Amino acid sequence: MPSATNPTTTVSLMIEIPEALHVSIQDYLNTHELWSQERVMQAALSLFLMQNGAPQPHVNRLYLDSLFGCAV
């Protein structure tokens, strides 16, 4: 597992999601060319953590980077 002090380390996730959610993500990506599946997932996961008690600065930074298209 990556160190919490090194937010530049990445891991690959394989998850199952409902088909309706997948279709919605694909529709969004088809109309927003600057976004990628990875960027959407990073924004969603970091926002969830921020809203549910993970007030770590690196989580906040990852969320802001994903929203504004910064290199992550």
FIVO-731027 format. One line per 10 residues: their letters; for each residue x, y, z of C-alpha. Coordinates in nm, 3 decimals, always signed. Each point is the difference from the previous one (the first is absolute). Layout:
BEGIN
A = X/Y/Z; ...
***
This chain:
BEGIN
MPSATNPTTT = +0.000/+0.000/+0.000; +0.140/+0.346/-0.087; +0.125/+0.227/+0.273; -0.235/+0.275/+0.112; +0.298/+0.236/-0.019; +0.057/-0.065/-0.371; -0.319/+0.095/-0.187; +0.174/-0.036/-0.338; +0.006/-0.380/+0.029; -0.290/-0.154/-0.189
VSLMIEIPEA = -0.179/-0.332/+0.021; -0.235/-0.168/-0.241; -0.354/-0.086/+0.109; -0.237/-0.245/-0.157; -0.358/+0.054/+0.114; -0.346/-0.099/-0.108; -0.256/+0.278/-0.036; -0.361/-0.003/-0.117; -0.034/+0.021/-0.378; -0.211/+0.317/+0.027
LHVSIQDYLN = +0.285/+0.174/+0.184; +0.251/-0.117/-0.261; -0.219/+0.129/-0.283; -0.038/+0.335/+0.176; +0.376/+0.029/+0.044; +0.061/-0.088/-0.365; -0.261/+0.255/-0.114; +0.173/+0.265/+0.211; +0.343/-0.092/-0.135; -0.128/+0.011/-0.358
THELWSQERV = -0.104/+0.363/+0.045; +0.289/+0.116/+0.223; +0.319/-0.087/-0.185; +0.232/+0.142/+0.266; -0.124/-0.257/+0.253; +0.104/-0.364/+0.021; -0.146/-0.294/+0.187; +0.293/+0.020/+0.241; -0.058/+0.371/+0.064; -0.372/-0.055/+0.065
MQAALSLFLM = +0.071/-0.281/+0.245; +0.270/+0.200/+0.180; -0.235/+0.297/+0.037; -0.283/-0.220/+0.126; +0.208/-0.199/+0.247; +0.186/+0.298/+0.141; -0.325/+0.198/+0.040; -0.157/-0.297/+0.181; +0.296/-0.020/+0.238; -0.002/+0.373/+0.065
QNGAPQPHVN = -0.372/-0.004/+0.078; +0.028/-0.305/+0.224; +0.278/+0.085/+0.237; +0.333/-0.024/-0.179; +0.124/+0.358/+0.041; +0.352/-0.081/-0.118; +0.163/+0.275/-0.208; +0.110/-0.241/-0.275; -0.363/-0.117/-0.052; -0.112/+0.362/-0.029
RLYLDSLFGC = +0.282/+0.068/-0.247; -0.089/-0.302/-0.214; -0.361/+0.114/-0.014; +0.091/+0.352/-0.107; +0.253/-0.129/-0.253; -0.260/-0.228/-0.156; -0.256/+0.281/-0.023; +0.230/+0.250/-0.159; +0.191/-0.239/-0.225; +0.337/+0.025/+0.169
AV = +0.254/-0.273/-0.055; -0.053/-0.272/+0.257
***
